Amino acid sequence: MHIDQCYKLLGLTSKATLEDVNKAYKALALQWHPDRIPRENVQQQLQAQEKLKEINHARDSLRHAIEQREVTSPAKHPTQNTNQNNRQYHRKYQPQQQATEYSSERHYRASQSSYQSYQSRQQTNKQTSYQADPRSTSQASTQKPDLSGVDLSGANLREKYLEGRNLSKANLSNADLTDAFLHRVNFQGANLQGANLFRANLFQANLQNADLRGANLIGADLSGADLSGANLSGAKVGFGEKIMVKLTSVNFKGATMPNGVIHS
């Protein structure tokens, strides 16, 4: 698919930023996801699958094109170039920190410490990769950072795009993940106690042994997710007897359900 077709498919222009691409992709992916179409309608299911492949390809192509454009764009002054590289680094490797608001100074300081340690590791890895082979810089820049164990308690992560990220054993207690795009995110052993996952898309997410006590899951899509061993005591899943969470093909083996009963 030509790059112009990619822009057209996502409804964007050549001036689009990475943030624009992510927002457009999220909207289209939700619209064309096969799980939103009745399984008995085979023709529409196949059409949705093909459309989703095109959308994924367009997203990846545009991300690469925009990253290349930013890396190779000449700056008028060395200082400007340095600032541009710094902005690019923070945009790629610290998306959570830039867009996160913390509920208290204690949360802020804890998150700062965690990110500073993480940033130091990423910078060292990036420099080592560049010295070994300068051509590998563009490839390294597209890798998703490891966020395992990070402290994001009370963080504002509304509508964030975190597909495929590793957040195992992370502290996301009381975090706001409303409408977040969490396809295939690894939340194994993570603390999501009291987190707001209203309408979050958790398709095929790994939530093994995750702490979801008191979490708000109303409107969330957990299709294909692994919740084995998870603790959902007191989690909000609907109103009265009406369940308002999508639970297609979910693995609940050994999980503690909202009513306190352990699923066999």
HELIX and SHEET records of a PDB file:
HELIX    1   1 ILE A    3  LEU A    9  1                                   7    
HELIX    2   2 LEU A   18  TRP A   32  1                                  15    
HELIX    3   3 PRO A   34  ARG A   36  5                                   3    
HELIX    4   4 VAL A   42  THR A   72  1                                  31    
HELIX    5   5 PRO A   78  TYR A   93  1                                  16    
HELIX    6   6 PRO A   95  GLN A   98  1                                   4    
HELIX    7   7 GLU A  105  ALA A  132  1                                  28    
HELIX    8   8 PRO A  134  SER A  136  5                                   3    
HELIX    9   9 THR A  137  SER A  141  1                                   5    
SHEET    1   A 2 GLY A 238  PHE A 239  0                                        
SHEET    2   A 2 LYS A 242  ILE A 243 -1                                        
END                                                                             
